Amino acid sequence: MRRQLNTLYVTTEGAWLRKDGANIVMDVDGETRARLPVHMLDGLVCFGRVLVSTPLLGFCAEQGITVSFLTSYGRFQARVEGPVSGNVLLRREQYRRTDDPASCALIVQNILVGKLHNQRAVLGRGLRDHADKLSDAANAALQHAHQRLDRIIKKVQAEGDVDVLRGLEGEAAQCYFGVFDHLIRSSDGAMRFRSRSRRPPMDAVNALLSFLYTLLTHDCRSALESVGLDPAVGFLHRDRPGRPSLALDLLEEFRPMMADRLALSMINLKQLTARDFQTMENGAVQLREESRKKVLTAYQERKREDLMHAFLGEKAPIALLPFLQSQLMSRHLRGDLDGYPPFLWK
């Protein structure tokens, strides 16, 4: 089993990161605030106005530690990494499969089965855990959406055209997010969910979801690169310059249980309220700096929990699940597995 490494998130505006031996040191206003050894890190993520010294960037590249730069509200800007490792034959096979409609459809099919199954599980848990607190209308809407997702999964399993599969994914997203607000138990009107909005998010719930999706995309991209796959060439998501399409493919399976459920928990337990968000001049909503730290802490704690991997038949920390799925994807592309087995959340 791969050793679980940590990601270091730096959210302090004006922080200066430098190398001192085998340590990362953070200075703020000329004062050392933190020191951390690098041997347990696999990623460094900087939010907002964070500066990194050239010696530290070079050292991270040598040690296989990826450095990512995001805006203060979590939008990806740049990524610095060392020489790409991996099997060129594996990547050539990846490119061949993406260009072959039949092979591509089989992988997209399984990715979507995993995503829709896990979305259905989120709705099922909401019904199971809070049915007595829901109105009759909310209960009926969630049950209808749960059943509709089940029907869409069956359509996905029978479909062999990638474009049609993408359409079914859109139908499922509309169904899932159409009832997402029923899973929120907060009475604060500012913490309600009306519809999915991105680039930029226009309310607090969307800001939280987008932030978590950004963190998860970073983890999925790192996992794919660690097994030698090209994160830019996907199956479900079309190629686009600058977009990590395969990382976004892998992300789909984990959105419901690693991001959506965490967002719901933090809102419903009142760990986040309207005071944790701020509205910008253009109407975009983003997390405040201290609130980002709360979300990062909760995200890291969530990743330490163990889950049973149904296909592998063993428990693993949530943090390792993107890596395990990347391994399964590479095994399928090499011909060791007849199909790509998606992660199904129980």
Secondary structure, DSSP 4 states (H G I P E B T S, - for coil): -PPP-EEEEE--TT-EEEEETTEEEEEETTEEEEEEESTTEEEEEEESS-EE-HHHHHHHHHTT-EEEEE-TTS-EEEEE--SPPS-HHHHHHHHHHHH-HHHHHHHHHHHHHHHHHHHHHHHHHHHHHHGGGS-HHHHHHHHHHHHHHHHHHHHHHH---HHHHHHHHHHHHHHHHHSGGGG-----GGG---S---SS--SHHHHHHHHHHHHHHHHHHHHHHHTT--TT--SSSPP-TT--HHHHHHHHHHIIIIIIHHHHHHHHTTSS-GGGEEE-TTS-EEE-HHHHHHHHHHHHHHHTSEEEETTTTEEEEGGGHHHHHHHHHHHHHHTSSSS-PPP---
